């Protein structure tokens, strides 16, 4: 986020808060209220509610703008040498390199879900049109299991779920690249 964007957000927050406070204090103070020539009790309560609403909006604006740092999750297991901890992000990055083994896979996104005694792997892929998509998915599932067991020593994989989110035809892929297909 740029410095100008942050500055604008801060100014908007201050303006919203101050406006809410001024309106609320004006509705509470009889002297200020009379200055506005508004005498009706219903109008005063309405203005008071409006002031509180502005302050509530400022608080919501502040709370929703705070970025929360995502907690890094780890898979932990014991072996003969001691305890090993691997972050789920590191496992996902390691498995993402398998996409190079599958020429029909255009994009692959991996999410690792650690469980008590095992883990789940959720893979979303975009592929080129191919008559053997189901075979590619099965092969990818087995390669993920083999790679986890052989490369990282993780054998307790409960399930590997592969979801094909998009199938690109040759014609669509060529158009995206800027080539003209006749």
Secondary structure, DSSP 8 states (H G I E B T S, - for coil): --HHHHHHHHHHHHHHHHHHHHHHHHHH-HHHHHHTT---HHHHHHHHHHHHHHHHHHHHHHHHTS-------EEEEEETTEEEEEEHHHHHHHHHGGGGG-TTEEEEEEEEEE-SS-EEEEEEEEEE--TTHHHHHHHHHHHHHHHIIIII----EEEEEEEEEEEE-HHHHHHHHT----
